[in-house]
Amino acid sequence: MKKRRRSALQMVRSFRPLTLTLLAILLLASSVMPAVGPSVYAADPTTDAAQQANMAWKLLFKEDFENGSKDKYASGTVDLPSGPWIFNDALIGTLDNDKKNGKQSVRIRNSGQLTMNFDVTVTQSVYVEVYHALYGIDTGGKWKLQYSLDQGSTWNDLAPIGKTEVVVTPTAELSSIAFQLDDINGPVRFQIVKTDGSTDGKTRINIDDVAFYTKETGTGKPVKDTTALHIIHTNDIHGNIKDFAKLAKVVEATREAHAFTLFIDDGDQFSGDPVTDLAYGKPMVELFNAMQLDTMTIGNHDFDYGAQAFQDRRTESNYPWLAANVSVSDASKTPITQPDPYVIIQIDAQGKRSLFRPGESFTRSPDRLTVGILAFTQNPPATAPKNVEGLTFDDYETTINKYLYLKDQVDVFILTSHIGYPEDRVLAQKYP
């Protein structure tokens, strides 16, 4: 890729959306990068910043609707392990068409409701996660979440995290959506209300695994800010190591102060500096290993030393090299093994990061930020053809569409590319 500058160091700050799924296009070949997103999570004004940051989430209860029965839509109360729930035009479904995590889930039709007939006591904030889907092949179903502070006498709408619209539209597959209510201390109850107004019974929805969390104090651990996701990224360094001491200080200080910090390189680590080139890029890998780089997007010039050097440097790296649009089409022509298309990184309130590669299982929770990072590289790559023999490079949009399902599995979804600024602008507009 044509070099516009030696290196870029940028940090993005956006308030932490607890389960906000965010597709952020990092414009990697330019000095311009858009903000990850707007402020959607406000610190609790009843506590100072240090106390708020030191508060963890505690599970109040999770209702999976596995230990109850109701096979009719007629209004009635069902006693479940979490407490009594009022089912209005709703039942507990067990059919194959009911979307569910276990053997049962709630099915609601018409303008039905699922209402807690009990309160839970919360501290400062309450976080609600709901799994939802359209029933069978039904379409058009919509619903909203409401809360009551007066034992169900009056109800207030609550929008999902990161949204202003309160009405939720389920998809065909079961997925989770989250809500957060701040500035609250004491009893609260919730209800799910179907809102599409249908009366023909053909816009049914399923609800499952409703979980409630609140804040708890007293972790006894050093306080780090958890209200923002910070992304530090570099790209097109091309072997220039002279500013790494400054970069290391920025990374260290940011991680020390802010739990949710990611350090990402977006390609072209190699090729362009005599010292680095003589060692076939080895100094770059050693420096990034020492700084605990989280991920690297493969750039076109990362192939410049040849396929064997590429694979050697990759093997020496403690961080994943990512490129979703690269596949090994003929292993007899290259020592390069298949790059990972994406990784999932979970970060806890102390900044500890856990990395999950494709196929490895992970569990989301409100006390950890779950980030998905999908990457792709230039097609065709601007390097000597012999360096990429045996590899196939797919087009960008096909690659992105193939992995867009990841948005529903993470809190933040980041797309990193090494394709050039003009192409980045096109994709940023197509995938806002």
C-alpha positions, 0 to 999 in steps of 0.5 A: 500500500502506498505510504502516506506517513511512517506511523499513526498513533490514535486513541479513541474514547467512547463511553462504555456501552455495557452491551452496545453492539458497535460496528466501528470502521477504523480508517487505517491508511489515513490520519483520520479515524472516526469516533467509536460512538457517542456517550451512552453510559453516564456515571452515577451522580450519587457517587464520586468517580472513584467509588463508581468505577470500583463497583461491580455487577452482582446477579440478582436472578436469572429466570429461564422459564424452565421450571413452570408450565402454562399452555394457554394464552389466557391471563394467569400467574405462574410461580417461577423460581424467581417469583410470580409472573403474570402472563397476559396473552402469553404462555410457556412454549415447548414446541419446536417453533419456540426459540429457546435456550433450553426446553422452554421459553415464553411465547407472547401474541397480539398485545400480550404482556409478561409482567413481574408480580414482585419487586427486586431491590437494586443499588444505584443501577439495574442491568437487564438482559433479555433473549428474544426472537420471532416465533417460528416463521412469524414476522412483524413482532415488536416489544418494549421493556417497561419498569415500575417503581411503585409496585406496578401502579405506573409504568415507564418505558426503557430503551435498550442500551445505546438506543433512543427508540424503546421498541425492539424488533426481534430477529429470526434467531434467538439473541440477547439485548440489554437495558440499563436503568441508572440513578435508582436505589430500592425496589423495582419491577419490569414487564415486557409488552408486545407493541405491534398491535397485531390481532391475528396471532401471526406476529408471535415472539419468544422471550427467554433467559431474563437476567437482572444485575445490580451494583455492589461495592467493596471489591478492594482492588485498585480503581480503574475507569470503566466508563470508556473504551479506549482504542490505541492503534498504529498502522504503516509503521514500516519498521520504524522503531524510533518512537516506540519508547513514547508509544510504550508510555502511552499504552502503559499509562492508558492501561493503568488508568482505563480498564477497557483499553485495546492496543491494535496494529493495523498492518504494514509493521515491516518493510521500510527501515534498514535495521528492521529489514536486515532482521526480516522484521524480528525487532518489530515482533519483539517490541510489540510482544513486550508491549502486549499488542492485542491484535494485528491486521495483516498488511500488504507489506507484511508479505514483503520478506517472503512467505517463510519470513512471514510465517516465522514472524507470525509464529514468534508473535504473542498476538494474533495476525488477522485477515478474514479475506485471506485463505490458503488455497494451495498449502504446497506452494506456501508455508503460511498457515491459515490466518484467523478471520477474527478474535473475541477479547473480553476485558474485566474491570481490572483490565485483564484481557482474555482472547478467544479465537474462532470456535472457542466458547465464551460467556458474556456478562455485564462485568466484562466488556466483550469486543469482537475484532474482524480484519481484512487486508488489501485485495490484491496485495501490493507486494511481489506475487511470489510472496503470496503464492498459494493464497487467495484474497476475497473481496471486502463486502463479501467478507464483511457480510459473512461475519456480520453475525458477530455483532449479536454476540459481542458488546462492541464490534470493530472492523479493522482493515488495511486496504487504503483510505479511499476504500475505507471511506466507501465501506464506512459509508456502506456499513455505518 
